Amino acid sequence: MLKRTDDYDSVFQQHESNREAQFAEVWTEQLNDAFSDIARYYDRANNVASLGQWNRFLNAFMSIIELRPGQGVLDLCAGTNAVGLELLRRQPDLTVTAMDRSRAMQEVGRQSALKQGTPIESVIGDAHHLPFPDNNFDIVTLQWASRHLRIEDVLREVQRVLRPGGSFYHCDMLRPANPLVARAYYTFLRGSLEVTSRLFASGAEATRQKAYFIETLSQFYSAAELSEMLRGLGYVHVADKKVLMGMIGFHRASKP
């Protein structure tokens, strides 16, 4: 848990520096290879690992997103396009741009979009350096990826590309604020990752990251801390919703 000081922003900056120092090698050199392996079974594995609750989590996330006709959406760290496809199902006249650093994940997403006859533009790139002009999107979504990112830097970029009054929506696995809940959560995840890895015959690159997936989560933020970061970066109307005692969190925030 982050310790509140008179200069809370500096605490976040220090924590982000510590996260990068600990995980930079995985983020820059290993994680893309892991997701190249995972892409072929990503959605099925998540459903198994969540004990069949994956679509429930998706629907819960969708329930906080307010859509209007003709909006432009950036689905950041889009993975297999599950969020973008669901947004278009609910509001077919959206313009959705999906961005992810993993070509393998986006190829699965592209095939899903083609199968459903749904147009989604795909961009391969780094979430820390968005290749879009300022004030470009009405909505930006970010899901199941923030713990793998220098999240403060990404949130600054998200704010840059949002139009004034535009909305940012986030969901991810988070660090529960209650230490006892966190300990039980990590124990469950270790077992779940082991079972899922064996069931789907994960390759070497994915298998070697099992410990990382727990470590990066334990060094991430609680829902309340992430809300505090959003406010500190200048977002307004910040709200969070905790699921499963803070194991998963949803956030909504707006650009002034």
C-alpha positions as CSV (number, residue, x, y, z in Angstrom):
1,M,0.0,0.0,0.0
2,L,1.3,3.5,-0.9
3,K,2.0,5.7,2.1
4,R,0.3,9.1,1.9
5,T,2.6,12.1,2.2
6,D,2.4,15.8,1.8
7,D,3.4,15.3,-1.8
8,Y,1.4,12.3,-3.0
9,D,2.3,12.8,-6.6
10,S,5.9,12.2,-5.8
11,V,4.9,8.9,-4.2
12,F,3.3,7.7,-7.4
13,Q,6.3,8.8,-9.4
14,Q,8.6,6.8,-7.1
15,H,6.4,3.8,-7.2
16,E,6.2,3.9,-11.0
17,S,10.0,4.1,-11.1
18,N,10.2,1.1,-8.8
19,R,7.8,-0.9,-10.9
20,E,9.7,-0.1,-14.1
21,A,13.1,-1.1,-12.5
22,Q,11.6,-4.4,-11.3
23,F,9.7,-5.4,-14.5
24,A,11.3,-3.5,-17.4
25,E,13.0,-6.5,-18.8
26,V,9.8,-8.5,-18.9
27,W,7.8,-5.6,-20.4
28,T,10.3,-4.8,-23.1
29,E,11.8,-8.2,-24.0
30,Q,9.6,-11.0,-22.9
31,L,5.9,-10.1,-22.6
32,N,5.2,-9.8,-26.3
33,D,6.5,-13.3,-26.9
34,A,4.3,-14.6,-24.1
35,F,1.2,-13.0,-25.6
36,S,2.2,-14.4,-29.0
37,D,1.8,-17.8,-27.5
38,I,-1.3,-17.0,-25.4
39,A,-3.2,-15.3,-28.2
40,R,-4.5,-18.5,-29.7
41,Y,-6.3,-19.5,-26.5
42,Y,-6.5,-16.2,-24.6
43,D,-10.3,-15.8,-24.4
44,R,-10.9,-19.5,-23.6
45,A,-8.2,-19.6,-21.0
46,N,-9.6,-16.5,-19.2
47,N,-13.0,-18.1,-19.1
48,V,-11.5,-21.2,-17.5
49,A,-9.2,-19.2,-15.1
50,S,-12.2,-17.0,-14.0
51,L,-14.4,-20.1,-13.3
52,G,-16.7,-19.2,-16.2
53,Q,-17.1,-15.5,-15.1
54,W,-15.2,-13.8,-17.9
55,N,-18.3,-12.7,-19.9
56,R,-19.9,-11.5,-16.7
57,F,-16.9,-9.3,-16.1
58,L,-17.1,-8.0,-19.7
59,N,-20.8,-7.2,-19.3
60,A,-20.2,-5.5,-16.0
61,F,-17.6,-3.3,-17.6
62,M,-19.9,-2.5,-20.5
63,S,-22.5,-1.4,-18.0
64,I,-20.5,1.6,-16.9
65,I,-19.7,2.9,-20.5
66,E,-22.1,5.6,-21.8
67,L,-22.4,5.6,-25.6
68,R,-23.8,8.1,-28.0
69,P,-24.3,7.7,-31.8
70,G,-21.3,8.3,-34.0
71,Q,-18.7,8.5,-31.3
72,G,-15.0,7.8,-32.0
73,V,-13.5,5.1,-29.7
74,L,-9.9,4.1,-29.0
75,D,-9.9,0.6,-27.6
76,L,-6.4,0.6,-26.1
77,C,-4.5,-2.7,-25.4
78,A,-7.4,-4.2,-27.3
79,G,-6.1,-7.8,-27.3
80,T,-8.6,-10.0,-29.1
81,N,-11.1,-7.1,-29.6
82,A,-13.7,-8.4,-27.1
83,V,-14.4,-4.9,-25.8
84,G,-14.5,-3.2,-29.2
85,L,-16.8,-5.9,-30.7
86,E,-19.2,-5.6,-27.7
87,L,-19.3,-1.8,-28.0
88,L,-20.2,-2.1,-31.6
89,R,-22.9,-4.6,-30.8
90,R,-24.4,-2.1,-28.5
91,Q,-23.9,1.0,-30.7
92,P,-23.2,-0.1,-34.3
93,D,-22.4,3.4,-35.7
94,L,-19.4,3.9,-33.5
95,T,-16.0,4.3,-35.1
96,V,-13.7,1.9,-33.2
97,T,-9.9,1.9,-33.5
98,A,-8.2,-1.0,-31.7
99,M,-4.6,-0.7,-30.7
100,D,-2.3,-3.3,-29.2
101,R,1.5,-4.0,-29.3
102,S,0.8,-7.7,-30.0
103,R,0.3,-8.6,-33.6
104,A,-0.7,-12.1,-32.6
105,M,-3.5,-10.9,-30.3
106,Q,-4.7,-8.4,-32.9
107,E,-4.8,-11.1,-35.6
108,V,-7.1,-13.1,-33.4
109,G,-9.2,-9.9,-33.0
110,R,-9.2,-9.2,-36.7
111,Q,-10.5,-12.7,-37.4
112,S,-13.2,-12.2,-34.8
113,A,-14.2,-8.9,-36.4
114,L,-14.3,-10.4,-39.9
115,K,-16.4,-13.3,-38.7
116,Q,-19.0,-10.9,-37.2
117,G,-18.8,-8.5,-40.2
118,T,-17.8,-5.7,-37.9
119,P,-15.3,-3.0,-39.0
120,I,-12.5,-2.3,-36.5
121,E,-9.4,-0.5,-37.6
122,S,-6.3,-2.2,-36.1
123,V,-3.1,-0.3,-35.1
124,I,0.0,-2.0,-33.8
125,G,1.8,0.3,-31.4
126,D,3.0,1.3,-28.0
127,A,0.4,2.6,-25.5
128,H,3.0,4.9,-24.0
129,H,3.3,6.8,-27.3
130,L,-0.1,7.0,-29.0
131,P,0.2,7.7,-32.7
132,F,-2.9,10.0,-32.7
133,P,-3.4,13.7,-32.6
134,D,-4.6,15.7,-29.6
135,N,-8.3,15.8,-28.9
136,N,-9.1,12.9,-31.2
137,F,-11.4,10.5,-29.5
138,D,-14.7,10.7,-27.5
139,I,-13.9,7.5,-25.6
140,V,-10.8,5.6,-24.7
141,T,-11.0,2.1,-23.1
142,L,-8.2,0.2,-21.4
143,Q,-8.7,-3.3,-20.1
144,W,-6.7,-6.1,-18.6
145,A,-3.4,-4.6,-19.3
146,S,-2.6,-1.6,-17.1
147,R,-0.5,-3.6,-14.6
148,H,1.9,-4.4,-17.6
149,L,2.4,-0.7,-18.3
150,R,4.0,2.5,-17.0
151,I,0.4,3.4,-16.2
152,E,1.0,7.0,-15.2
153,D,2.6,7.7,-18.6
154,V,-0.2,5.9,-20.4
155,L,-2.9,7.9,-18.6
156,R,-1.2,11.1,-19.6
157,E,-1.3,10.0,-23.3
158,V,-4.9,8.9,-22.9
159,Q,-5.8,12.3,-21.6
160,R,-4.0,14.0,-24.5
161,V,-5.9,12.1,-27.2
162,L,-9.3,12.5,-25.6
163,R,-11.5,15.4,-26.7
164,P,-12.5,17.9,-24.0
165,G,-15.3,16.2,-22.0
166,G,-14.3,12.8,-23.4
167,S,-14.4,9.7,-21.2
168,F,-11.8,7.2,-20.1
169,Y,-13.0,3.7,-19.0
170,H,-10.6,1.2,-17.4
171,C,-10.9,-2.3,-16.0
172,D,-8.2,-4.6,-14.7
173,M,-7.2,-7.0,-12.0
174,L,-6.0,-4.9,-9.1
175,R,-4.2,-5.3,-5.8
176,P,-6.9,-5.7,-3.1
177,A,-6.5,-3.1,-0.4
178,N,-7.2,-5.8,2.3
179,P,-3.9,-7.8,2.8
180,L,-5.8,-11.0,3.8
181,V,-8.0,-10.8,0.6
182,A,-4.8,-10.1,-1.4
183,R,-3.1,-13.2,0.0
184,A,-6.0,-15.4,-0.8
185,Y,-6.3,-13.9,-4.2
186,Y,-2.7,-14.6,-5.1
187,T,-2.9,-18.1,-3.8
188,F,-5.9,-18.7,-6.1
189,L,-4.2,-17.1,-9.1
190,R,-1.1,-19.3,-8.7
191,G,-3.3,-22.4,-8.8
192,S,-5.4,-21.1,-11.6
193,L,-2.4,-20.2,-13.7
194,E,-0.9,-23.6,-13.2
195,V,-4.1,-25.4,-14.2
196,T,-4.7,-23.2,-17.2
197,S,-1.1,-23.5,-18.4
198,R,-1.3,-27.3,-18.4
199,L,-4.8,-27.4,-19.9
200,F,-3.9,-25.2,-22.9
201,A,-0.4,-26.5,-23.3
202,S,1.2,-23.1,-22.9
203,G,4.6,-22.6,-24.6
204,A,7.8,-21.9,-22.8
205,E,7.5,-18.0,-23.1
206,A,4.1,-18.0,-21.5
207,T,5.0,-20.6,-18.8
208,R,8.0,-18.7,-17.6
209,Q,5.9,-15.6,-16.8
210,K,3.6,-17.3,-14.3
211,A,5.5,-15.8,-11.3
212,Y,5.6,-12.4,-13.0
213,F,1.8,-12.3,-13.4
214,I,1.5,-12.5,-9.6
215,E,4.5,-10.2,-8.8
216,T,3.3,-7.4,-11.1
217,L,-0.2,-7.5,-9.6
218,S,1.2,-7.4,-6.0
219,Q,3.2,-4.3,-7.0
220,F,0.2,-2.6,-8.7
221,Y,-2.5,-0.3,-7.2
222,S,-5.7,-0.7,-5.4
223,A,-8.9,0.8,-7.0
224,A,-8.7,3.8,-4.6
225,E,-5.1,4.4,-5.4
226,L,-5.7,4.4,-9.1
227,S,-8.5,6.8,-8.7
228,E,-6.2,9.1,-6.8
229,M,-3.7,8.9,-9.6
230,L,-6.3,9.9,-12.1
231,R,-7.3,12.9,-10.1
232,G,-3.7,13.9,-9.6
233,L,-3.3,13.8,-13.4
234,G,-6.1,16.2,-13.9
235,Y,-9.0,13.9,-14.7
236,V,-12.4,14.9,-13.4
237,H,-15.6,13.0,-12.4
238,V,-13.4,10.1,-11.3
239,A,-15.3,7.1,-10.0
240,D,-14.3,3.5,-9.3
241,K,-16.2,0.3,-8.8
242,K,-14.7,-2.7,-6.9
243,V,-15.6,-6.3,-7.9
244,L,-14.8,-9.3,-5.7
245,M,-13.5,-7.2,-2.8
246,G,-11.2,-5.2,-5.0
247,M,-9.7,-8.1,-6.9
248,I,-11.0,-6.4,-10.1
249,G,-11.7,-2.7,-10.5
250,F,-13.6,-0.5,-13.0
251,H,-12.8,3.2,-13.4
252,R,-14.5,6.0,-15.2
253,A,-12.9,9.5,-15.6
254,S,-13.3,12.5,-17.9
255,K,-11.0,15.0,-19.5
256,P,-12.0,18.6,-18.4
